[in-house]
Amino acid sequence: MVLRGTVAIVFGSVDGSSHLSTTEVLDLVTMVFVEVPRMRSPRWGCAAIAIDARRVLVVGGSSGSYLNTTELFDVDTLAFTVGPNIQSARKSAVVALDARRILVVGGHGSGGYLVTTEVLDLVTMTFVSGPNLSCARCSET
């Protein structure tokens, strides 16, 4: 989930029997959820972060197998576009390092818990390997 201005955005999940590609936007003024167009892939355990005033990056997750894909959600048009691929398929966490870089941290992939990180350069929209963690870390959401 991402809080952006006067809305909270919920991306994907699992409903007990299937992975969801649905996205809902909560208007914080009216406290009403509105379903918007679906993501390109069902995603459970994906991470999301606002990367600028208009766009939210949705990273990885699982749709039965771990994903190495990302999607960009435009808050103004409520549309998804394909984002850059991450190097390792994973469910993980993301954090902004500064105005130019996003860090994808550890997580869980097909080989188990991960010590690896990746850094997204927001200018070139490409991922590069980041520093390894001292131990594998995963936060299941």
MARDRENTOR-174546 format. One line per 5 residues: for each residue x negated, z negated, y negated of N, C-alpha, C, O. Coordinates in nm, 3 decimals. Layout:
BEGIN
X/Z/Y/X/Z/Y/X/Z/Y/X/Z/Y  ...
END
This chain:
BEGIN
-0.085/0.000/0.117/0.000/0.000/0.000/-0.090/0.000/-0.124/-0.197/-0.061/-0.125  -0.044/0.069/-0.228/-0.118/0.077/-0.353/-0.023/0.045/-0.467/0.089/0.097/-0.470  -0.066/-0.038/-0.561/0.011/-0.066/-0.681/-0.042/0.025/-0.790/-0.161/0.022/-0.821  0.046/0.105/-0.850/0.004/0.203/-0.950/0.102/0.200/-1.066/0.213/0.252/-1.053  0.064/0.142/-1.178/0.153/0.136/-1.294/0.278/0.055/-1.262/0.269/-0.064/-1.231
0.393/0.119/-1.269/0.520/0.050/-1.243/0.577/0.082/-1.106/0.696/0.065/-1.082  0.490/0.129/-1.014/0.535/0.157/-0.878/0.437/0.098/-0.775/0.318/0.083/-0.802  0.490/0.067/-0.659/0.411/0.032/-0.542/0.437/0.141/-0.439/0.552/0.181/-0.419  0.332/0.189/-0.373/0.345/0.301/-0.281/0.303/0.255/-0.142/0.195/0.198/-0.123  0.390/0.280/-0.044/0.366/0.243/0.096/0.343/0.371/0.175/0.427/0.462/0.174
0.229/0.379/0.245/0.191/0.498/0.320/0.195/0.471/0.470/0.130/0.379/0.519  0.272/0.553/0.543/0.272/0.550/0.689/0.295/0.414/0.749/0.343/0.323/0.681  0.263/0.399/0.875/0.268/0.276/0.954/0.307/0.314/1.095/0.290/0.429/1.137  0.359/0.218/1.167/0.410/0.241/1.302/0.539/0.162/1.314/0.548/0.048/1.266  0.640/0.221/1.377/0.770/0.153/1.386/0.797/0.096/1.525/0.912/0.068/1.559
0.694/0.080/1.603/0.709/0.026/1.737/0.706/0.133/1.844/0.659/0.108/1.956  0.755/0.252/1.811/0.756/0.359/1.911/0.680/0.484/1.866/0.643/0.567/1.949  0.658/0.499/1.736/0.588/0.618/1.688/0.514/0.588/1.559/0.548/0.496/1.485  0.411/0.670/1.533/0.336/0.661/1.407/0.416/0.735/1.300/0.477/0.838/1.327  0.415/0.681/1.179/0.497/0.735/1.071/0.415/0.816/0.972/0.301/0.781/0.940
0.474/0.925/0.924/0.413/1.003/0.816/0.491/0.983/0.687/0.463/1.047/0.586  0.589/0.894/0.689/0.671/0.872/0.572/0.598/0.790/0.466/0.508/0.712/0.496  0.639/0.811/0.343/0.586/0.739/0.228/0.705/0.695/0.144/0.800/0.771/0.124  0.699/0.573/0.095/0.804/0.523/0.008/0.743/0.469/-0.120/0.635/0.410/-0.119  0.814/0.489/-0.230/0.770/0.441/-0.360/0.871/0.338/-0.408/0.991/0.366/-0.415
0.822/0.218/-0.442/0.907/0.113/-0.496/0.894/0.112/-0.647/0.785/0.093/-0.701  1.006/0.134/-0.716/1.010/0.123/-0.861/1.017/-0.025/-0.894/1.115/-0.091/-0.860  0.914/-0.079/-0.959/0.907/-0.222/-0.985/1.007/-0.270/-1.089/1.032/-0.390/-1.100  1.065/-0.178/-1.165/1.167/-0.215/-1.263/1.303/-0.229/-1.195/1.371/-0.331/-1.213  1.343/-0.128/-1.117/1.474/-0.131/-1.052/1.470/-0.200/-0.915/1.574/-0.235/-0.861
1.349/-0.219/-0.860/1.331/-0.277/-0.727/1.406/-0.198/-0.619/1.470/-0.254/-0.530  1.395/-0.065/-0.631/1.456/0.026/-0.535/1.347/0.115/-0.475/1.264/0.171/-0.547  1.349/0.127/-0.342/1.257/0.217/-0.272/1.315/0.357/-0.270/1.435/0.376/-0.250  1.228/0.456/-0.290/1.265/0.597/-0.279/1.168/0.662/-0.182/1.046/0.647/-0.196  1.221/0.733/-0.082/1.134/0.805/0.011/1.092/0.935/-0.055/1.175/1.006/-0.113
0.965/0.967/-0.045/0.910/1.089/-0.105/0.862/1.180/0.007/0.869/1.141/0.124  0.812/1.299/-0.024/0.766/1.389/0.083/0.668/1.319/0.177/0.594/1.230/0.137  0.669/1.363/0.300/0.585/1.305/0.405/0.438/1.343/0.388/0.405/1.446/0.330  0.352/1.256/0.441/0.211/1.290/0.449/0.195/1.405/0.548/0.285/1.433/0.626  0.082/1.470/0.544/0.055/1.581/0.635/0.034/1.532/0.777/0.059/1.606/0.872
-0.011/1.407/0.794/-0.035/1.349/0.926/0.029/1.212/0.935/0.027/1.137/0.837  0.087/1.176/1.050/0.129/1.037/1.068/0.005/0.949/1.063/-0.100/0.987/1.115  0.015/0.831/1.001/-0.101/0.743/0.987/-0.059/0.597/0.996/0.031/0.553/0.925  -0.125/0.524/1.086/-0.108/0.380/1.096/-0.244/0.318/1.074/-0.343/0.362/1.132  -0.249/0.214/0.991/-0.377/0.150/0.964/-0.464/0.227/0.868/-0.585/0.206/0.863
-0.404/0.317/0.792/-0.482/0.393/0.694/-0.511/0.303/0.574/-0.442/0.204/0.551  -0.612/0.339/0.499/-0.646/0.270/0.375/-0.605/0.359/0.259/-0.603/0.481/0.273  -0.573/0.300/0.146/-0.535/0.378/0.028/-0.592/0.313/-0.097/-0.600/0.191/-0.108  -0.632/0.400/-0.192/-0.688/0.350/-0.318/-0.661/0.451/-0.429/-0.673/0.572/-0.408  -0.625/0.401/-0.546/-0.608/0.488/-0.663/-0.747/0.534/-0.707/-0.837/0.453/-0.725
-0.762/0.667/-0.725/-0.894/0.717/-0.766/-0.895/0.764/-0.910/-1.002/0.783/-0.967  -0.780/0.781/-0.970/-0.768/0.808/-1.113/-0.623/0.782/-1.153/-0.546/0.729/-1.073  -0.586/0.819/-1.274/-0.452/0.789/-1.325/-0.340/0.857/-1.246/-0.227/0.809/-1.246  -0.371/0.967/-1.179/-0.268/1.043/-1.108/-0.277/1.039/-0.957/-0.175/1.051/-0.889  -0.398/1.022/-0.902/-0.417/1.044/-0.759/-0.451/0.917/-0.681/-0.524/0.829/-0.727
-0.394/0.913/-0.561/-0.424/0.807/-0.465/-0.486/0.873/-0.343/-0.433/0.972/-0.292  -0.599/0.819/-0.296/-0.665/0.869/-0.176/-0.617/0.787/-0.057/-0.625/0.664/-0.059  -0.568/0.855/0.048/-0.527/0.792/0.172/-0.632/0.830/0.277/-0.658/0.948/0.299  -0.692/0.729/0.340/-0.810/0.750/0.425/-0.781/0.711/0.570/-0.732/0.602/0.598  -0.814/0.804/0.662/-0.816/0.775/0.805/-0.688/0.718/0.860/-0.578/0.759/0.822
-0.703/0.622/0.949/-0.591/0.562/1.019/-0.586/0.615/1.161/-0.683/0.672/1.212  -0.471/0.596/1.224/-0.452/0.639/1.361/-0.317/0.707/1.375/-0.219/0.668/1.312  -0.314/0.810/1.457/-0.188/0.874/1.494/-0.182/0.885/1.646/-0.133/0.984/1.700  -0.233/0.784/1.713/-0.251/0.787/1.856/-0.399/0.799/1.887/-0.447/0.741/1.985  -0.471/0.872/1.806/-0.617/0.876/1.807/-0.661/0.855/1.662/-0.584/0.877/1.569
-0.784/0.813/1.645/-0.834/0.784/1.511/-0.855/0.913/1.433/-0.893/1.016/1.490  -0.829/0.907/1.302/-0.832/1.025/1.215/-0.957/1.025/1.128/-1.001/0.920/1.080  -1.015/1.145/1.108/-1.126/1.159/1.014/-1.082/1.236/0.889/-1.164/1.290/0.816  -0.952/1.241/0.867/-0.897/1.316/0.755/-0.853/1.222/0.644/-0.831/1.103/0.664  -0.841/1.281/0.524/-0.785/1.209/0.410/-0.679/1.298/0.345/-0.673/1.419/0.368
-0.596/1.235/0.265/-0.496/1.308/0.188/-0.496/1.252/0.046/-0.525/1.134/0.025  -0.464/1.338/-0.049/-0.452/1.296/-0.188/-0.305/1.300/-0.225/-0.238/1.401/-0.204  -0.254/1.189/-0.280/-0.115/1.180/-0.323/-0.112/1.184/-0.475/-0.176/1.101/-0.540  -0.039/1.279/-0.531/-0.025/1.291/-0.676/0.098/1.211/-0.719/0.211/1.245/-0.683  0.076/1.105/-0.794/0.184/1.015/-0.835/0.284/1.084/-0.926/0.402/1.050/-0.924
0.239/1.181/-1.006/0.329/1.251/-1.098/0.418/1.352/-1.026/0.538/1.360/-1.054  0.360/1.429/-0.934/0.438/1.534/-0.865/0.494/1.487/-0.732/0.577/1.556/-0.673  0.451/1.370/-0.684/0.492/1.315/-0.554/0.459/1.410/-0.440/0.535/1.422/-0.344  0.344/1.477/-0.450/0.302/1.574/-0.349/0.169/1.532/-0.287/0.086/1.469/-0.352  0.151/1.569/-0.160/0.027/1.546/-0.088/-0.053/1.674/-0.079/0.003/1.782/-0.061
-0.185/1.662/-0.091/-0.276/1.774/-0.065/-0.386/1.723/0.028/-0.408/1.603/0.041  -0.454/1.816/0.092/-0.562/1.781/0.183/-0.679/1.726/0.103/-0.718/1.783/0.001  -0.736/1.616/0.150/-0.854/1.559/0.088/-0.977/1.589/0.174/-0.965/1.656/0.276  -1.092/1.540/0.133/-1.215/1.565/0.210/-1.215/1.484/0.340/-1.160/1.374/0.345  -1.276/1.539/0.444/-1.287/1.467/0.571/-1.392/1.358/0.561/-1.497/1.377/0.498
-1.364/1.244/0.624/-1.465/1.141/0.638/-1.550/1.177/0.759/-1.510/1.257/0.843  -1.669/1.118/0.766/-1.763/1.154/0.873/-1.725/1.095/1.007/-1.747/1.157/1.111  -1.667/0.974/1.008/-1.628/0.906/1.132/-1.479/0.875/1.129/-1.429/0.815/1.035  -1.410/0.918/1.235/-1.268/0.884/1.246/-1.256/0.732/1.254/-1.328/0.668/1.330  -1.164/0.675/1.174/-1.157/0.530/1.167/-1.031/0.480/1.099/-0.969/0.550/1.019
-0.994/0.357/1.132/-0.903/0.274/1.053/-0.996/0.180/0.980/-1.080/0.115/1.043  -0.985/0.170/0.848/-1.084/0.092/0.774/-1.028/0.044/0.642/-0.909/0.057/0.614  -1.117/-0.012/0.562/-1.084/-0.055/0.426/-1.161/0.031/0.327/-1.265/0.088/0.361  -1.110/0.041/0.204/-1.179/0.114/0.098/-1.184/0.028/-0.027/-1.097/-0.056/-0.050  -1.289/0.051/-0.107/-1.305/-0.022/-0.231/-1.375/0.070/-0.332/-1.463/0.148/-0.294
-1.337/0.060/-0.459/-1.405/0.136/-0.564/-1.537/0.067/-0.596/-1.541/-0.053/-0.623  -1.646/0.145/-0.591/-1.776/0.091/-0.630/-1.795/0.097/-0.780/-1.847/0.005/-0.842  -1.750/0.208/-0.838/-1.756/0.230/-0.982/-1.665/0.349/-1.012/-1.587/0.389/-0.926  -1.672/0.404/-1.132/-1.583/0.514/-1.171/-1.610/0.643/-1.095/-1.529/0.736/-1.101  -1.723/0.652/-1.025/-1.762/0.775/-0.955/-1.761/0.767/-0.805/-1.768/0.871/-0.738
-1.753/0.645/-0.747/-1.772/0.632/-0.602/-1.673/0.535/-0.538/-1.635/0.432/-0.594  -1.631/0.574/-0.417/-1.543/0.492/-0.333/-1.620/0.461/-0.204/-1.685/0.549/-0.148  -1.613/0.337/-0.158/-1.679/0.296/-0.034/-1.576/0.277/0.075/-1.478/0.203/0.058  -1.597/0.343/0.190/-1.517/0.323/0.310/-1.598/0.229/0.398/-1.713/0.258/0.431  -1.538/0.115/0.436/-1.613/0.007/0.500/-1.571/-0.012/0.646/-1.454/-0.033/0.676
-1.670/-0.005/0.736/-1.650/-0.042/0.876/-1.522/0.011/0.936/-1.492/0.130/0.925  -1.448/-0.078/0.998/-1.320/-0.042/1.057/-1.327/-0.032/1.208/-1.414/-0.090/1.273  -1.233/0.044/1.261/-1.222/0.060/1.406/-1.211/0.208/1.435/-1.130/0.278/1.373  -1.291/0.257/1.528/-1.287/0.396/1.570/-1.279/0.404/1.721/-1.262/0.302/1.788  -1.289/0.523/1.775/-1.274/0.541/1.919/-1.380/0.466/1.999/-1.358/0.437/2.117
-1.494/0.435/1.938/-1.599/0.361/2.007/-1.592/0.211/1.987/-1.678/0.139/2.035  -1.491/0.163/1.917/-1.476/0.019/1.891/-1.495/-0.011/1.743/-1.474/0.075/1.657  -1.535/-0.134/1.715/-1.555/-0.177/1.578/-1.680/-0.112/1.521/-1.778/-0.092/1.592  -1.677/-0.080/1.390/-1.783/-0.001/1.328/-1.868/-0.083/1.231/-1.817/-0.170/1.161  -1.999/-0.053/1.229/-2.091/-0.110/1.131/-2.118/-0.011/1.018/-2.181/-0.045/0.918
-2.071/0.113/1.034/-2.102/0.218/0.938/-2.012/0.214/0.816/-1.900/0.163/0.820  -2.064/0.269/0.706/-1.986/0.287/0.584/-2.006/0.431/0.537/-2.099/0.500/0.580  -1.918/0.474/0.449/-1.930/0.606/0.389/-1.897/0.594/0.241/-1.818/0.509/0.199  -1.959/0.680/0.162/-1.938/0.678/0.018/-1.881/0.814/-0.025/-1.938/0.918/0.006  -1.769/0.810/-0.096/-1.709/0.932/-0.151/-1.753/0.948/-0.295/-1.730/0.860/-0.378
-1.817/1.061/-0.325/-1.851/1.097/-0.463/-1.727/1.163/-0.522/-1.686/1.270/-0.477  -1.667/1.101/-0.621/-1.542/1.151/-0.679/-1.560/1.277/-0.763/-1.461/1.345/-0.793  -1.682/1.309/-0.802/-1.709/1.432/-0.876/-1.711/1.551/-0.781/-1.648/1.654/-0.807  -1.784/1.538/-0.671/-1.795/1.648/-0.575/-1.690/1.640/-0.465/-1.670/1.737/-0.392  -1.623/1.525/-0.452/-1.523/1.499/-0.347/-1.582/1.522/-0.208/-1.521/1.585/-0.122
-1.702/1.468/-0.188/-1.767/1.474/-0.058/-1.811/1.333/-0.016/-1.847/1.249/-0.099  -1.805/1.310/0.116/-1.850/1.184/0.173/-1.994/1.197/0.221/-2.033/1.300/0.274  -2.071/1.091/0.201/-2.205/1.080/0.257/-2.214/0.944/0.327/-2.137/0.853/0.298  -2.309/0.933/0.419/-2.329/0.805/0.487/-2.371/0.700/0.387/-2.451/0.725/0.297  -2.316/0.580/0.404/-2.354/0.466/0.322/-2.439/0.372/0.405/-2.475/0.404/0.518
-2.472/0.257/0.350/-2.554/0.160/0.424/-2.474/0.098/0.539/-2.353/0.080/0.529  -2.543/0.066/0.648/-2.477/-0.004/0.759/-2.456/-0.150/0.726/-2.537/-0.212/0.658  -2.345/-0.203/0.774/-2.316/-0.346/0.763/-2.409/-0.422/0.858/-2.464/-0.362/0.950  -2.427/-0.552/0.837/-2.510/-0.631/0.928/-2.439/-0.657/1.061/-2.503/-0.686/1.161  -2.306/-0.647/1.060/-2.228/-0.659/1.184/-2.100/-0.578/1.169/-2.057/-0.549/1.057
-2.040/-0.541/1.281/-1.917/-0.464/1.279/-1.806/-0.546/1.214/-1.793/-0.666/1.238  -1.727/-0.479/1.132/-1.617/-0.547/1.063/-1.493/-0.459/1.067/-1.499/-0.338/1.047  -1.380/-0.525/1.095/-1.253/-0.453/1.099/-1.143/-0.545/1.051/-1.139/-0.662/1.089  -1.056/-0.493/0.969/-0.939/-0.567/0.923/-0.816/-0.490/0.967/-0.786/-0.385/0.910  -0.747/-0.538/1.066/-0.626/-0.472/1.116/-0.512/-0.500/1.018/-0.485/-0.615/0.985
-0.446/-0.393/0.972/-0.332/-0.410/0.882/-0.206/-0.362/0.946/-0.100/-0.369/0.885
END
